[in-house]
Amino acid sequence: MKNFSNYQRQEQFNKLNQEDWDVLVIGGGITGSGIALDAASRGMKTAVVEMQDYAAGTSSRSTKLVHGGLRYLKQFEVKMVAEVGKEREIVYENGPHVTTPEWMMLPFHEGGNFGPFSTSLGLRVYDYLAGVKKSERRTMFDSKETLEREPLVRKEGLKGAGFYVEYKTDDARLTLEVMKKAVEHGATSLNYAKVVDFLYSDSGKIEGAIVEDSISGETYQVNAKRVVNAGGPWVDELREIDGSKKGKTLQLTKGVHLVFDQSDFPLQQAIYFDTPDGRMIFAIPRDGKTYVGTTDTPFDEEIDHPKMTNVDRDYILDAIHMMFPSVKVTAEDVESSWAGVRPLIHEDGKDPSEISRKDEIFVSDSGLISMAGGKLTGYRKMSQTAVDIVRDQLAEEYGIRYSDSETKHMAISGGEVNGSKGYKTFREERIKIGESLGLTHDKAAEMVDLYGANVDKFYQLFQDKKAEASAALIDRVVFAQLTMALEYEGAYKPVDFFVRRTAALFFNIAWVHEHKQPVIDYMAQELKWTDQQKNEYTAELDELLREAVEPVQIS
């Protein structure tokens, strides 16, 4: 595992500026990370810039499922369901530490949008299209079996449920593991690096970009034969800079999720259910919490900082009370939340929940390649398609020959454990090692699932003399995690660590409050922040902690 760190930030910017690149990828979300890995693993000289932190936009704010798009069968998106359904298995096998199967129950009630026949048929077609393996194919429950699986489901009018497999993930960790693998294959990648303009030849063809270091304010010229715009919600902003925002455009929608402690919402079984207005909601147990979402509403506000409103919160609370009437959670029980923006391709006359999650590639007259739309599940295939275009263009213009994509059977960082079957043995062995070092079984399991094959590096850091010396100021486990984030995962700010390297702000907010100050003090020392930076980054984390529980009030 090569260093992937902001300790070498200046050197990395100098490298971006001084070398000529085959491809410059703009965006460090799941799509940009996937494109970087696909390109670098084919031998292309690849640079990546992300204006925020990796996965800070859509890719850390999803429902955290690698799922096959069952809902899109209703829209007859047969090809997309077939394609992304098959991709689930690939994503799982390439990183079984970060993506795991999750049995999902879809209950149906009298008068609801689903019934026994339509659900059974839909799931059967889904299994067929997605190539679901026999052990994970759908089964159907009557009302008695449904309530045995999840007693909290509304009994009134209950007719039964469908039972099928989805895959849960940590979306930000998935993105990071893909980017780390791209760096292992030679990609140069920087966060907090914003494209402010493009470079063009005399004939108007794109030749690179002007990139601003958001930390220092310095700008750098980056020359590249091809530029790929994987900016997610910001795709159209980059097309505007290029003067090529025409034809199809993005329609942004906001999705909000609420998190509750299991003591308040003791859900045993992941549930996918419909609401009276036809929208679909997930309720998922995870690590002693239950999270519920999403909302899917039009969004035209500040893209880089979507917020939960009281309307969003109350909509989800109403949905919970409708499907789980014995659960009496209120606004005061919301432990945390997140809001994210999805970049969909605009379709006239369609409600946000009806718009397809299909992806498209736009190539401008200048040659800017823009990837729009898409789903977390389909990132690898989307990336392959984009890099195929780059490969063909480089072959035609420069006579350079690159191979086909190799990512279908390529483990991402941490996934080098011989697939899902190998991971079971690996996991048991590494948990025992963690216990021998003094970790509890649960903590060792948590670290193995967080880092996968990279957990050995975590164990080394946990035993490091520096960890021992720092123990009075910072917990040794936290020290090892923070050092992993700083030295091998490109973290720079406290929010990077608490939101995207650990997901603690969402699922263990008390842990964030407990360790906030020692983590900030250590990062300030290590990264040589100024007092102004330390104050600014502390305020940024404090604001996110507040917004997680306090919605924006709208009438």
N, C-alpha and C positions, 0 to 999 in steps of 0.2 A: 504494500500500500504506500504509494508515493505521497510526499508532503503536498497538502492542498491547504494553503494557509495564507493569512494576511500578514504574517511575519515577513514575508518576501514581497510585500505589496508593490513597493517602488520598482524592484527588479522585474516584476511581472509586467508593469506598465511599460517599462523600457523595452522589454521583449516585444510587447504588442506593437510598439512604435517602430522598432528597428527591423523587424522581420516582415517578409511578404507571405501572406496567408492564402491558402487555397480557398478557404471559406471562413467568413466571419458570421457567427450566429448571435443574433440579438435576442436575449431572453434566457433566463435561467430557471424557468418553470419546467414542468415535466416534458413539454414538447421541445423546448430548446435543449434540455439535457439529453433527451433521446436523439435529437439530430446531431448533437456534438459527439455522442458515443458512436452512432452509426458512421459518421464521417471519419472520426479519428481512427476507428477500428478498421476502416478500409485503407488507411494510410494517408488520408488527406491531412494537410497541415491546417489545424483547426483552432480558431480562437473563439471564445465566448465572453460576452459582456452582459451583465445583469444590473439594471439601474437601482434595484433594491437588494434584498438578500435573496438567495436561492429559494424558490417556492413561496416567496412572500406574498404573491398575488393569489390567483385562483388555486394554485397547486398545494396550498396548505389549508385551504378553506372549503374543501369539498365535503361530501358525506362520508368520505374515507372508505369508499367501497370500490373495488375493481369488479364492476358488475357488467352483465351482458346486455343491459338495456331492455329488459322485459317490457317496460312501459311502451317501447317504440313499436311493439307488435300492433298495438291499437292504431298506430299511424301507418301501418303496412310498410315500415322501414325494414323489410325482410333482409336485404343485403347487409345493412349495418348490423342488425342483430346477429346474423351469421358470422360476420367478420370479427366484431368485438367479443362475441361470446367465445370464439375459439382463442382469441388473444388472452383471455383470462388465465387459461391454463399455462400459457407461455410465460406470462408475467409472474405467475405463482412459482413455476419451476425454476425460473432464473433468479428468484429472490425469496425463498420460502421463509426466511426469518422476518420479512417485512410484509408479506401477504399470506393470509391463511384462510382456509374455507370457513364459511359461516352459514349454518343452516338458517334459512329465512322462512317465516310463516306468513302467508297471505290469507287472513280471515275474510270470509264473506258473510254478509248479513242480508236479511230480507230488505228489499228496496235499495240495496247498494249498487255500486257500479260493476261489481263482479258477482257471479253466481257459480254454482258447482260445475255446470257444463262448460261455460266460457273459460273458467279458471283452469279446469282440467285440460281442455283443448289447447288453451294458450300455453300452458306449461309443457305440454307434450310437444307442441310445435317448437317451443323454445329449446327444449332438450335436443331435438333433432337438428335445428339450425345451428346451435352452438356446439354441437358435437360433444355433449356432456357425457362423461364416462358413466358406466352403468351404476357404480356405487353412489353417484351423486344425482341420479335422475329423480324427478319429482314423484311424490306420492300424495295421496289425498286423505284428509282426515274428516271424520264426522264431527259434530259439535262437541261430543263427549271427549274425543281424543284431542281436539283443539284446546279445550279447557284444561285437560291434564297437562298439556305442554306449557300453557300459559294461562293460569287462573285469572289474571288481571283483565283479559279480553272481555269486552261487553257480552254478557250472556243473552240479553234481549235480542231476539231475532237472529241469533247466530245459527248458521246452517252448516258450517264446516270451515275448512281451510285447505289451501294448497301448501305444500312443503317442498322447498327446493334449495339449492345451494347458491349462495353468492360468495364473494371473497372480500374480506375486510383488509384494510391496509392502513398504514400511517402515510398519508399522501406526501408530506414533506420529507419524511425519511426515504421513501421510495425515490423521490426526485433527487435527493442528495446522493443516494447510492448509485444512481445512474450517472450523475455528474462526476462522482469520484472515479467511476470506471472509465469515463471519457478521459479524465486527467491521467489515469494509469496508462491509457493508450496514446498519450502525448498531447492531448488538448491543453491549451492554456486558457484558464478560466478565472474571471474576476467578478466579484459582486461590488455593489455600490459604484458601478461604472456605467454612465448614461450616454447613449448616443444622442448628440445634439444637432448633428448635421451629417450629410453624406458627401462623399468625394466622387467626382465624375470626370470622365475623360472628355477631350475636346468634342467628341461625337455624342456626348450625353449619356454614356454608359457608366453605370455605377462601378466604382473602383475601391470602395471602402467607406470609412466613416470617421467623423471626429468624435472622440469619446472623452467625456469629462469624468475625472475622478471626483466623486461626490464627497469624499472626505477632505481632500486637499484643495479642490477647486481647479486643479491643473487640467489642461486639455492635451490630448494626444491624437496624432494622426495614425490611423490603422489602415493599411493597404491590404486589399483582399481581391482575389479574382471573382469571387461570388459572395453576395451578402444575403443571408436568410433572416427574414423578419419573423421571429417566433415570440412576439410580444404579448400574446394573449389578449387581454382587454385593451392593450395599447397598440394593437396591430394597425388600426386606422390612423392613429396619431403619427406613426412612422410612415404610413402611406401618404399622409398629408405633407410631411417634410419632403418626401420624394415627388410630390405633385401628382400622385397616381391614385388618389382616393376617388374612384368612380366605379360605376356599376354596382355590384353587390357590396354591402357594408355590414358592419357588426350591429347586432342588437344586444345590449347588455342587460342581464337580469341579475337580481340579487337573491342569494340564498342565505338563510339564517338557521343556526342550530343552537339549541339550548342543552345545557349539561346539568344533571341532577345527581345527587348522591343516591346510591342504592337503598340507603335507609329510608329515603323519602319516596323513591320510585323503584321498588324491588323487582324490576323486570328480569325474567329468567331466559327469555327466548326472543331473538331478534324478530321484529314484526314489520311488515310492509303493508300499509293500509291506506284506503281511500278516504277522502274527506267529502263533506256534502257538496263542495264546489267543484269536485272532480279531480283535485290535485292529489298527489300521492305523497305519503310521509313515511319515513323510516324511524323506528324506535329501536335502539341497539344497545345492549349491555356491553360495557367495556371497562375492565380494570376497576371494579367496584363502583362504577358510575353508569348512568343511563343517559345517552344523548338522543335528541329527537330533532328532526328537520327533514325537508327544508321548505322554504316559502315560495321561491320562484316568482318574483315580481319585477316589473320593468325598473330599470335603474339608469338615471342620467345625472348622477351627482359625482363627487370627487372619486375617481377610480381607485386611487391608491389608498383610500381609507374608508371603505364601506363600514357602516355602523348598524347595529341592531336598534330598531325603534320600538316603542311601546306597542305599536300596531303589529309588528313582526312577532314580538314576544307573546302578545295576547292571542294571536292566531294559532300559534303552536300550543299554547296552554289550552285553548278551546278544543283543539284536535285531540290532545291527550285526554281531556275529560270526556270527550265523545267516545273514544275507543276504549279507554280504561277508566270507567266511572268510579271505581273504588279508590283510584289514585287522586288524592286531594292536593296535589302540588299547587303552589301559588307562585306569584312573582318573587316572593321572598325566598323561595326554595331554589331559585336558579343560582347554581354555584359559579357557572361560567357560560360563555357563549362565543360564537364567532359568526362573522358575516363575510361572505365572499361574493365576487362578481364573476359571472360566467359570460364568456364571449360567444354568442350564438350568431349565426348568419341570418340576417333579417329576411323574414318571409311575410309579405303583405297580408294583413287581415288575420294573422295567427296570434293567439294568446301565447305568452312566454312558455307556459307549461306544454304547449302543443308544438313548439318549434323543434325541429330535428337537431340532434347533436352531431350531425355529420360534419366532416371537415372538408375544406376546399383549399386549393393552392392558387394564388393569384401571382402571375408574373407580369411586372410592369414593363413599359416600353424601355425603361432604363436598365432593366434586368433584375430589379429587386424581387426576390422570391418571398412571398408572404404566405404563411400558414394560418388559416382562420378556422374557428370552430373546433369541433372534435371533443373527445372524452378522455378522461384519465386512462381508462382501460385500453384505448386504442393508440396510446402514444408511440409504441414501437413501430407499428405499421405505418402510422402517419409519418414518422421520422424516416423510415425506409423510403417512402414515396418521395419525400422532399429531397433526400440525398441522391436518389436515382436521377432526379432532374439535374442536380449539380454535377453528378458523374457524367451524364450525357453531354452537358454543355461544355465541360472541361475537355472531354474527348474531342468534341467537334471543333472547339476554338483553339485548343493548345496541343491536341494530339496526346494528351495524358490519359492513360488507361488505369481505371480503378476497378476493383472487383465488385461483385454483388454484395448485398448486405450479409453480415455474419451474426447479427444480433439475435436471431430466433432461438439459438441454443447457447447463448452467451450469458454466463452468470454475471449479475451486477455485483458491485462491491459488497462484500459480506455474504454473498450468495454462493460462494465457492465451497459448497457442502454436498455435492453430488445430488442435487435436486431435493424434492420433498421427502423422499424415502431416506436419503442420506442424512437429512437434517435431523430426523428423529434421533438417530444414534449420536450424531454430533452434539445435539442439544443436551442429551443425558450426560454425556462425558464432560462437557464444559460446565454444566451445573455442578457436578461433583468437584471439579477443580475450583470453582468459585467458593464452594462450601469449605474446601480445605484451606482456603486463604482467609476464612473468617466471615464470609458473607452468609446471610441466611439463604435458605433454599429459594424463597420467593424473590429475593433481591438478585441472586445469581441468575435465576430464570429470566427476570426482567432485563438484565444486561445482555444475556445471550440473545434474547429476542430483539433487543434494540440494535445490536452490532453484528449479529451473525458470525461469520468467520473472522471478523475483525475484533471479536471479544478478547482474543489473546493479547492484543495490544492494550485493551482496557485493563486487563489483569496486570500487565507489566507496569502500567502507570499507577495502578492501585497500590502496588508494592514499592513504588519508587521512593527513594529517600526524600525527594522533594515533597511527596505527598505526606510523608511522616512529619517533616519539618513544618508543613502547612496545616497539620491536623488541628492545631489550637485555634486557627483562624477560619478554616474551611473544612467541612466534612470530607473524609478521604474519598468516599464514593463520588461526591460532587466534584472534588478536585480532579479525579480521573476522567469523569465525564466532560468537565470543562476543558481539560487539556486535550482530550480527543477532539472536541469541537474546534479548539483554537489551532491545533497543529495539523489535523487531518481532515477537517470538514469546513474550512473557510469561514468560520464564525468571526464576526467583528464587533457586534453590539450585543448588549444583554438580551434584547428581544430575539436575536438570532438563536441564542442558547435556550431561553425559556419557552419560546414558541415553536421553533422549527427543528432544533436539535433534540429536544426532549418532549415536546407537546405538553409540558407541565402546566402552562398557563390555561390550557383547556381542561385537562383531566386531573390535575393535582395542584390547584391554585394555592392551597395552603403551603405546599412545598416551595412555591415561588416566593411567597412572603417570608418564609423562614430563611431562605438562602440568598435572597436578593442582594443584600448589602455586601456580604463577603464575596459573592461572585462579581459584583460591580467593582469592588476594590481590587480584586485580583486581576480582572481584565484591564483596568485602568493602568495598573502597574506593568503588566506584561506588554500591552500595546502602546504604552507611553502616551496615553490620552492627555490632553490639556485639561485644566479645571473646567473650562467651558464645555469641552466634549463630554466630560464625565457628568456634568449637570444636565446637559442636553439629552444624553442617552438614558440617564436615570428618569428624567421627566417623560421620555417616550415610553418607557416600560410602565411607569406609574399610570400614564393615560390609558394604556391597554388594559391594565388591571382594573381600572375604574370602569371602562367601557364594557368589560366582560360581564358586569353585573348591573350597570346602570344604563338603561336604554335612552336613546334620544327621544324626547317627548314631542309627539306630533298629534294634532287634533284629528 
